[in-house]
Amino acid sequence: MSQIYKTISSSPSVPIQFTADDGTMAVPAANNLNVFSQDTTVNNDNGIQTTVIPNGSANLFIELTNRLQSTGTTVGATTATVITFSLGATPASYMFEFNITGFDTVTPTATGYWFIATARTTGAAATVVGTNEDFLEDAALATSDVDMIAVGNTVTLVVTGVAGVTLHWNVVGYYVRAI
């Protein structure tokens, strides 16, 4: 009678920590690493980064960077600030690109914008260099609008509604910075 003997490892070889882009460490708990996604306004030329929140936890985040998003509502021909972004203390230029949509649930009608803007800062005061927009809208919303305004050392993205209409706005965008 022959016998076969084989050694079997009782515990797998697994990593015990993961280093994120920001230098923080993710430490799995009970061999489990939580991998989440989110976006952030943090400037990163790659457009993506990893972080651990809080440091030393099992929570590793994959983040889309340079992102701006928000919602807002206009009732009638009023304005709403949907994005406020500080340009910081370092002189720089910024290029913004936004996709914006407004929707009236009653009619229903819709408006949509592809909006770009360039702004700069001295480190103390913002200036909007220029804006451009392409839009598609139902005829009833032809007077709706979007604009970027410099306020102090920030820029704000402002939407304008239509008389007699409640518009629900959603904005997603990103920016590129040069210093």
C-alpha positions, 0 to 999 in steps of 0.5 A: 500500500502506498501513501501520498503525503502533501504539505498544505499551508494552513494560512494564505499569504496576504498583505497586511497593509496598503499604502495610498497615494497620500502616504496613509496606510490601509490596514485590513480588518479580519482580512477585509479591505473596504474599497470605496469610491468618491470625488473630491475638489483636491487638485491632482494632475492625474485626476485620480488618487487613493486615500485612507480615511481615517489613516490606519483603518480598513477604508481605502478610497479611490477618488476622482479629483478636481471635481465639483458637483452640486444641486440647486433650485430656482423658483421663478426668474431667480438665481441660485449659486450652485458652485462656490470655489475658492481659488486659493492663496497662490497666483494661478489660472483655472479652466472649468468645464461643467455639465448642467441640467435643469428640470421642471417636473410640472410641465415637464421641461428641461434645459442643459448646458455645457459651460466652460470658463477660465478664471485667474487669481492673484492669490487675493482676488479672482477674475473671470477671464471669459466664459462660453456655453452651448445649450439645449433647452425646451422653448419654455425655458429659453430665458434660463441661463448660467454664468460664472462670477468672481466674488473676492478670491472665489468664483461662483457658478450661478443659474437663472430660472424662468418666471412661473417655473420651478427648476431643479438643477444638477451640476457636475464639473471639473477644473484644471489649474496652472501655477 
